[in-house]
Amino acid sequence: MLNITNAEFLTSAGSREQFIKTDKPVIAVCGKSNVGKSSFINMVTNRKKLARVSKDPGRTRLVNYFDCGTFILADLPGYGYASVSKQEKLKWAKLIETFFAEKRADHVFALCDIRHDPTADDRQMIEYLYYNIIPFTVIATKADKISKSAGNKSVINIASVYKCGAGNIIAVSSQTRQGLEDVLLRIQSVTEKSADD
């Protein structure tokens, strides 16, 4: 089992020129504002404060890179936050699109809130990944907030909306660390595939 013990913040990028070049596989973390990206990254890396958790949505405005030893995590700006200007939203969207257009991700963890139906922005993100043939895993966050049976129903619903198998959705909780083992196994398979390519 993959064991991440020495993850560290690398750098932030706000433009194509600042995107890092690395031989390590890059796993991007994306999702709408306040879906729990920072908490998810802290759980995966076993570091409480590696990614800054904020109660205010829209705090991540750049691509933040974290070196996790055998791979790099790239935390993308959250999308769909209503309280920023249209111009700022477009700027974030452009940054995300440029990141993917540059083939900067070997895999994507696409986060959504298990308690709610995927938003239009969530669906658009998944359609974009399908269209550009970018491998992804859906991470359904905040699984501790609902019962196990409700969580199972929600996973089936998300799979139906995204037109993917329920096996490609991992329900997680940063509070109880539910789903961590499955996430680490998925990361391990991505790193092994990258080594084989």
N, C-alpha and C positions, 0 to 999 in steps of 0.2 A: 504493500500500500504506500502510495506517495505520502511523504511527510515533509511539510513546508515549515522550516524552523527559522529561516533567516531572511524573510522577505523585507525589502526596503524600498522606499520611495526613490525613484530615479530622477524624473523630470516632468515638467508640464509642457505641452505644445499647443500653440494657438494658431498654427498655420502649417501648410504642407512642408515648408522648409524646416520646421522644428520637429517633424515626426522622426522618431528614432529609426535607425537602421540596425538590425540585429540578426544574428544567425539563429537565435532562439525562437521557438514558436511563440506567436503572440495570440493571446486570447482576449478578445474585447468584451467588455461588460457594458451592456446598454439597457435602457429602460426609461420609463417616464420619470419625471421629477418626483421624489419622495417615495419611490417604489422599494427603496432599501438597498441601493447599490453599495453604498459605503459599508453598511452593516454586513452585507454579503461578502465583500472583499475582506473585511476584518475577520470574519468567520473562517473563510478559506485559508487565509494566511496565518491564522492563529495569533493575530496581533490585535489588541483591543482598539488601538488608536492609529493604525497605519493609515487608513482612509478616514478623513474627517467626517464624522456623522453630524448632521445638522437637522434641527427641527424645521428650518426654513428651506422649502424646496428651491431648486435652481441654484444650489451653491456651486456645483461642478460646472464650470464654464469653459474649461480647457480639457484636452486629453491628458489625463494623469497616468503616468507609467509607473508600474511597480515591478521590481526584479524579484522573482520568486525562485531563483536558482536555476531550475531546468527550463523555465518558461517566463514570459513577461505577461503581466496583466495590464490591459489598457482600459482605464475607466473613462467612458465617453460622457459628454454633457447630457444631462437628462432632457428629455423632450416633453412637450405638452404642458409646460408651466404657464398658466394664464397671466400671472402678474408681472411678466416682463414685456417690454415693447415688442412690436411686430418685427422691428429691425433687429433686435437682439435675438429673437427666435430664429429669424432667417440666417443670422450669423452662425448660431449653433448648428442648425440644420446643414448649412454649407460645410462646416467643419467636419461633421459626421460623414457626410457624403464624400468629401474629399478623402477622408481617412480610408473609407472602404474602396473608393475608386483607385487608390494607390496600392491596392492589394496588401494592406498592412495587417490583415487579420487572418490567422490560420483557422480560427474557430470563434464563434460568438456565443456568449451567454446572454440570451434575451430575457430580461426580467419582466415579470408581470405580477400583479397583486392577486393572490389566490382567492381573495374575498369578492372580487368583482369580475364582471365580464371584461375581456380585453377591450381597450379603448380603440377608437379609430386610429389614433397615432400608433398604438401597439400593432394593430393589424397592418398598417402601412409599413412599419419596420420589418415585419415578418415577410410581407410581399416583396420588399426590397431585397431581403436576403435570399429568398427563393429565386427571384429574377436574376440576381448576380451570382447565383450558384455558390453562396458562401455557407459552409457548414455551420449549423447552430444547434444549441440545446436550449429549450425553454426552462427557465428557473421560476417557479411559482413561489413567491416570497410570502412571509408572514403566516406560515402554515399553523403556527401555534394559536392564532387568533380564532380559528374555527375548529369544529369537531373533525375527527378522522373521517367519518362517513361523508360529511359535507366537503371535506378536502378531496376525497376520492371522486365525488360527483363533479367538483370544480375542475379537476384535472381532465376528466372526460369531456367536459364542456369546452375547455381551452383547446384540447386536441381537435375537437370538431371545428371550432372557429378558425384555427390555424391550419387545418387540413394536414395534421401530422399525427404520428402514432403517440398514444399515451405514454409509451416507453421513452419518448424523446422529451418528456416533461419531468422535471425533478422538483418535488415540493420540498421547500426548505424553511427553516426557522433559525434566525441568528440568535434567538433567545435560548432555544433548546438544542441547537446544533443538529436538528433533524435534517436529513438529506446530505449532510457533509460527506459521508463516506461515498455516496453515489457521485457527488460532484468531483471528489478527488479521483475516483476511478475514471470518470469521463476525461478529466485533465490528463491523467496518465495515458489514456488511449490516444489523445491528441499529440502528446509529446512523443510517444512511441511511433506513431504514424509519421510525424515530422522527421524523426531520425531515419526512418526507412526510405523516405522520398529522396 
